[in-house]
Amino acid sequence: MTKLARYVFSSVFWSVLLTLLVLSSVFIFFDLIAELGDVGKNHYQLKDAVIYVLLTFPSRVYELLPVAVLIGSIFALSGMADSSQITVMRAADLVRKSYYKDVVKPPMVENAINGMFKTIEERFQQTSKIAWRTSRK
C-alpha cells in the first residue's frame, strides 16, 4: 500500500468513524429520552432503560453504518477537494484506478464491521427473547 493509498484510506476511514460516533450518540440520546416515558411503570427503573438502550446499540449501529459510510466518505473527499489535494494528485498523474480502489476500501471494511454488528444484534435478540420468556413464568 502506497503512502497515498494509506492517506486516502485513513482520511475516509476516520471521517466515517467520526460520523458514526456522532450519529449513534444522537440516536442513543433520543432512544433514552423515549424510554424515560416508561420509567416508573411496572418496576421499570432508569437503570433498566439504560440497559435496554445499551443492548439495542448494536442494532442501531447496524442501521446507521451505511448512512455513516456515505456521509463520512463525502465529508472526507470534499475536504480533500476543498484543499486541492485531489487536483494535485490528478496533476501528478497519481489518480487512476488505484485512487478509486483506495476510496472503496474503507466502505468495504465498514461493511465487514456491519456484518459483525448484525451477528451481535441477532444474538442479543435471541438472548432477550429467552430472558423475556423465563421472566414471564
Contacts in CASP RR format, 6 or more apart in sequence:
PFRMAT RR
TARGET T0000
AUTHOR 0000-0000-0000
METHOD contacts of the structure
MODEL  1
MTKLARYVFSSVFWSVLLTLLVLSSVFIFFDLIAELGDVGKNHYQLKDAV
IYVLLTFPSRVYELLPVAVLIGSIFALSGMADSSQITVMRAADLVRKSYY
KDVVKPPMVENAINGMFKTIEERFQQTSKIAWRTSRK
1 9 0 8 1.000
2 98 0 8 1.000
4 89 0 8 1.000
4 94 0 8 1.000
4 98 0 8 1.000
4 99 0 8 1.000
4 102 0 8 1.000
5 98 0 8 1.000
5 101 0 8 1.000
5 102 0 8 1.000
8 80 0 8 1.000
8 99 0 8 1.000
8 102 0 8 1.000
8 103 0 8 1.000
9 102 0 8 1.000
9 105 0 8 1.000
9 106 0 8 1.000
11 76 0 8 1.000
11 80 0 8 1.000
12 72 0 8 1.000
12 73 0 8 1.000
12 76 0 8 1.000
12 77 0 8 1.000
12 103 0 8 1.000
12 106 0 8 1.000
12 107 0 8 1.000
13 106 0 8 1.000
13 109 0 8 1.000
13 110 0 8 1.000
14 76 0 8 1.000
15 72 0 8 1.000
15 73 0 8 1.000
15 75 0 8 1.000
15 76 0 8 1.000
16 68 0 8 1.000
16 69 0 8 1.000
16 71 0 8 1.000
16 72 0 8 1.000
16 73 0 8 1.000
16 76 0 8 1.000
16 106 0 8 1.000
16 107 0 8 1.000
16 110 0 8 1.000
18 72 0 8 1.000
19 68 0 8 1.000
19 71 0 8 1.000
19 72 0 8 1.000
19 75 0 8 1.000
20 61 0 8 1.000
20 64 0 8 1.000
20 65 0 8 1.000
20 68 0 8 1.000
23 64 0 8 1.000
23 67 0 8 1.000
23 68 0 8 1.000
23 71 0 8 1.000
24 57 0 8 1.000
24 60 0 8 1.000
24 61 0 8 1.000
24 64 0 8 1.000
27 60 0 8 1.000
27 64 0 8 1.000
28 53 0 8 1.000
28 57 0 8 1.000
28 60 0 8 1.000
31 53 0 8 1.000
31 56 0 8 1.000
31 60 0 8 1.000
32 49 0 8 1.000
32 50 0 8 1.000
32 53 0 8 1.000
35 49 0 8 1.000
35 52 0 8 1.000
35 53 0 8 1.000
36 46 0 8 1.000
36 49 0 8 1.000
38 44 0 8 1.000
38 49 0 8 1.000
39 45 0 8 1.000
39 46 0 8 1.000
39 48 0 8 1.000
39 49 0 8 1.000
55 124 0 8 1.000
55 128 0 8 1.000
56 124 0 8 1.000
58 117 0 8 1.000
58 120 0 8 1.000
58 121 0 8 1.000
58 124 0 8 1.000
59 117 0 8 1.000
59 121 0 8 1.000
59 124 0 8 1.000
59 125 0 8 1.000
61 114 0 8 1.000
61 117 0 8 1.000
62 114 0 8 1.000
62 115 0 8 1.000
62 117 0 8 1.000
62 118 0 8 1.000
62 121 0 8 1.000
65 110 0 8 1.000
65 113 0 8 1.000
65 114 0 8 1.000
65 117 0 8 1.000
66 114 0 8 1.000
68 110 0 8 1.000
69 106 0 8 1.000
69 107 0 8 1.000
69 110 0 8 1.000
69 111 0 8 1.000
73 103 0 8 1.000
73 106 0 8 1.000
73 107 0 8 1.000
77 86 0 8 1.000
77 103 0 8 1.000
79 85 0 8 1.000
80 86 0 8 1.000
81 87 0 8 1.000
86 95 0 8 1.000
89 95 0 8 1.000
89 99 0 8 1.000
END
